[in-house]
Amino acid sequence: MRLSVISTLLTGFLLFPSANSFGLLLETGAEQEQIGQGSNSIAVESQTASSVSKSAEIKTLIQTAIKDSPQPLSGSVILLEQGKPQLELQKGEGINQDSRFVMASLSKQITATLVLQALDTGKLDLNQTLNHYLFGDLDVEARGLKATEAATNTSVLNPSRYDTRITLHQLLTHTSGVDKLGKANRFEPGSQFEYSNLGYSLLGQVLEKINQQSFAKQVAQFATRYQLNGLSAELGSIEAIHAKVPSLAVGLQESEVIAPADLVIDETLLPAGGLITSAPTYAAFQHLLHSGKLLSTESYQRMTTAYTGIQFLWPNMRYGYGVRINKDDGLVEYSHTGYLSGYMSMTLHYPEFNLDLVMLENLSLNLNDRTRVFELHNQIRQIIRSQLLLAKVSNVKP
């Protein structure tokens, strides 16, 4: 099976012209127009700007960008307006609407949502310390040190504890500076931003402690409760998971050649980047999240508050809880991206227009040229932003 996938992809992706636009750095982290299996062509309808809405223009421009992109794409793209699909596009050998992908760092939005649901039910205090939830007596609240109290105890390094000052809020916002258990913190908690997969892995451990249930089981219950049937948490090698979940697209990594990625999903990776989903399922999650169906108004406000500035591929970005935030030109954007060996991902949400884009891929491009790797993501984002800004100026239907 692997050899046939590689052979077909190599036939379509033999040449990789170099990119010549966009890019600085990126965390390594769409009516249906389905591409036939093994086909790399995309049919684009001929429409004039005067006869289509902005969403239809966005759809056509995205199709054209993908069709004309010099970068290979194997994956699924979905564009929704008001929760309704405007474009569902699949490209690559064996990729269809039901194909699932490892979502990489988009997993952090699921984890942040689960944490905030626990806050809504009174199980968590985001200003409480990490050590309290992982090592404290959960039955006796008085034994837990609040962050303000813990801040006075900063000099002693305990090999069996994390920095006593780290709070759940800081883990959610990547401002904790957390390092491995027993190691000195990377910086004073709360003093700066540093993207941390470990931080979100620890949030998964906190959820396991307070709910007395594995993180994978909690994800399964979340998926069942909200009818997110394409969402799951699986452990093992991609080959082993594919045997259990045949709809999982086998991840491919581009280096000198395109070959199956050597990715193993363990309990540590799950909350930070290892969850599995289909594009329609993740789009459904996004719609539920931003429609107020998953969190209280207060918790959603917490999630989408810009707490800290970040250095990122896109300028003027800030971070909330599992979401990147941009408000350039008065256009509010909530986003995230992801990159793992074998998988890439991007999600965009524009609340003013209730417009969502989800892009999941099972081919990760070689990181030796990041400009090239993320050029298509940048183009698609810029297409959407430019059209929505035009709609704002002209006050027309998006």
N, C-alpha and C positions, 0 to 999 in steps of 0.2 A: 504493500500500500504506500509506504513512504516513497519508494522509488518512483512510482507512477506520479505521485504528487509533485515530486521534485522535477521529473522529466517534463511534465506539462508546463510548470512554472518557468523552467529554464527556457523552454521554447518561446514563451511570451515575453520573458524579461531578460533576454540574452544581453542586450545592450543597455547601459545606464548612462545616458548623457549627463554631464555635470550641470548642476543648478547654478543660477547666477543672480539670485535675489533673496532678500529677507535674512533674518536669523542672527541671533547672538548666542543665547544659551537657553536650554530648556531642560526641565526636570525630566530625568529619564526614569519622566512622566509626562431628504434628501429626496398623484396617480402613479403607479409603480413602474419603474424602468429597470426591470431585472435583466442582468447580463447572463447570457447562456453559459453553462458550465464550460470552462476552458476558453471562453471568448474574452477578448480584451477590447471590444468595440462597444460604444454606447450610442444609442439612437437619441438624437436631440431634436425636439420638435422645433419647427420654424415658427416663431412668434414675434410680433412687434411689440415694442414697449407700450404703445397706445392701447393695446387690446388685452393686456394682462395686468394683474395686480402685482404689487411688489413681491409677494411671496412666490408668484409664478416666475417673476424675473429672477429672483434668488435661485429658484429651482433650476432654471435654464443655465444660469451662470455657473452654478456648482457643477452641473453635468458637463458643461464645456471645459471647465477647469480640470476636471478629472480626465476627460477624454484627451485633452491636450497636454497633460502633465508628462514631463520626461521621466518622472519617478514611477516605479512600479507600484501598483496598489492591489492588494488582495484583502477584501473586507466588505463591510456593510455600512451604509450611510443612510440615516433617516432624518428628515426635516419635518417638524410638526408646527402647525399654527393652531392655537386654541385647543391643543391636544389631538388634533386630527392630522394624519399623515398627508403631507404635500408632495413628498418625494421619498421613495424607498428604492434604494439602489444597491445592488450586490455585484461584485466583480471578483473574479478569481476562480480557480478550479474548485468545484464542489461547493462554492459559497452560495447559500440561498437565504431566504428570509428567516428561516429557523436556525441558521448557523449560530453557534455560541463561540465566545471568545473569552480568554482571560482578560479582564478589563483593566489590569495594571492599576495605576493610582486612582482611577475612578472609584475603586473599592473604598477609598477614604470617605467618600460622601455617604456610602452605606454605613460605615462604622460611625461616622459623626452623627448620623440620623439615629442609630441605635443608642448611642450615648445620650442624645437629647431626649429620646423617648424615656430612657431611664430617669433623666432629670424630671420630666413631666410627671412621672409616677412616684416621685419622691425617693427614689433609690440612690440618687447621686447628688452630690454638691460639687459643682465645678471648681469651687475655691478650696476644696479639701485637697489634702496632699495625696500623691501617688502611693507613698508608703503606707498611708492609713488604709487604703483599699486593698493593697496587695498583701500587707503583713499585719495590719492592726486587727483588733477584735471588733468585728462588725456588729456584735450584739451590745457593745458598750460604747456609745458614741463619745463619752467623756474621755476615753483612752486615745482617741484620735487627735493628733495635733492639727489645728487649723493652720493655714499657710502663714497667717500673721504671727502665730506663736513659733512656728518652725523657723521663721526667718532669723530668729535670734540664735539658732544652733547651726552654724555654717562651717565650723572649723574642723569638726571630727569626721573622718572618713570611715564609714562602717562598711566592711567588705560584704555584708549581707543585706545592704539597703541601697536605694538610690538616694540622690541628693534630697535632703529633708525638705527643701523649699519647693520642689516641683509640684505643681498643681495640675489637675485635669484640664483646666483652661489653657495652660501653657502647652500641654501635649497637643491639644486640638489645634492650636495656632502655630505650632512649630517654633515656639519661643522658649522651650524648656531647657535646651542644651543638654539633654539627657545622654549619658553614655552607658556602656555596659554595666551590669550590676557590680558594685564594689569599686568602680572607677570614678575618679574625680569628674565632676561635671565639666562640660566643654566651655561653658561660660555661666555667668550669673543668670539664674532662671528669670525670664521675663525681660532681659536686657536687649535682646536682638533676635532676628529671625534666622533660623537655619533648618532647612527642610530635613525632616527626620522620619524615615520609615520605622525606625525603632519606636518612636513616640506613639505611632498608631498601632503598632504591635502590642505595646503596653496597654493601650486603651482596650484592645481586645481581651487582654488578660483581666483587666478591671471588670469588664462585662461578664466574664466567666466567673469571677469571684462573687459578684453581687447577685447574679442570677443562678449560680450553682449549676451551670450548664455550659457545654462547650460552645465556642463561638460559632462553629459550623452548624450546630443544632439551632442556635438563635437565628442565624441567617435563613435556615430552612423554614422555621416558624414564621419569620417575617415575610418570606416569599409566599407562603400559604395564606397568611392573613390578608395580604393585599393582592392576591392572585397574580403574583409576578412569577409566572410558571417557568420562565427561562433563566431565573436566578438561582445559583447554588454555590455551595462551598465544598470543594472537592480536594482531597489530599492525594499526593503521589506524583509520579512522572506524568508528563503530558500523554505519553503512549498508554500508560495504565488508565488515566482518566478517560481518554478517548475510547478505550475498550468498554468502559461503563457508560459513557455519555457520547454516543456516536455523532451527535450533532456538534460536538466541539471541533472547531477548525484547528488542525494541527499547526502549531506555531512554527514559523520559518524564520531563520536568521540569515541576513545577507552579510557575508564577509567576502572572501575571494570568490566563493560560490554561494548559492542559496541552498541551505541544508536545514533539516529539522533542528529546532532549538533544543538545547540541553537544559530544560527548565524543570525543576521539581518544586511543587507547591507543598509547603509544610505549614504547621500551625502558626509560625511566626509571620509568614508572608501573607496569610489570608486577610487579616484586617487592613493591611497596608497596601496590598496590591494583587492578591491572589484569587479574588472572587471571579466567578464565571457568569456570563450573561449573554443574551442576544441583543441586538440593537433595538428591536421593538420593545423588549422587556425593560431595558434601561431607560428608554424614552418614556415608557409608562411610569417608571419610578420617578423620573424627573417631573413629569406632569403632576403626579400625586404630591410630591414634595412641595412644588411651587404653587400648588392650588390649595395648600393648607390642610391636606388630608392626612399627613403623617405626624405633624408636630403642632403643639400649641402656638398661638400667635407670638407669645413671648419667646419661645425656643427658636422659632423660625427667625425672629428678629436677631437673636443671638448668633445664629448660624451665618446670617448675611450681613453682619456688622463687620466693617473693615477695621481690624485691630492693629495690623502692623504692615508696613511697607515691605515689599520683596523685590529682589533682583530677578528678573525673568526675561524671557525672549520678547514678550510684549511689554511696552513701557507703561509706567504708572499703575502697576498692579499692587493690590493689597490682598491680605488673607483673612478669612473669617474662620469658620469651623468646617473644614473639608471643602472649602470653596474659595476660588480666586475671584476678586472683585475689581472691576474697572468702571469708571464713570466718566471717561474722556468724552468731551463734546456733549455732555448731558445725557449720554446713552448708557443706561445701567446694564452691566453685563456680569453674569455669574458663570464661571467656567472652571474646568479642570482638564488636565492632560495626563497621559500616562505612557510609560515606556518600560517594557520588560523584554528580555530575550525571547523573540518570537511574536511579540504583540505590541501594538501601539494603540492609543485611544485619545479621543477628545470629546468633550461635551461643552455646549454653549447654551445659555438661557438668557433671554431678553424679556424681563417682566413687563415692560411697557407695551410690548407687542405680543406677549405670551407666545413667543417663538422659541423653539428648541431645536438643536442639532446634536445628534449623537453619531460618532464615527468610531467604529471598532475594526481593527485590522489584525490579521494573523501573519503579517510579514513585517519584521522590524529591520529597518535599513541600517547600514553601517554607520556607527557614530563617529567615524573619523572625519566626516563632513556634516556637521550638525545643520548647517545652512540648507544643504540638500535634503537631509532627513526630514525636516519639518516644514519645507517649503509649501507643500500642498495644504497642510493645516493652516499655515499663515494666509495663504490665498483664499481659502474658504472662509476663514474668519473675516478677512478684509472685505470679501464680497458681501457678506451679511451686514457688516457694520456700515458699509458705504450705502447700501440700499435702504437700510433702516434710517440712517441719517437723512437721506433724501426724502423719505416718507415723513419724517418729523418736520423738515423744512416746508414741504409742500402740503402737509396735513392730509395725505392720502392714505387709503387703505394699505396696510403692510403686505 
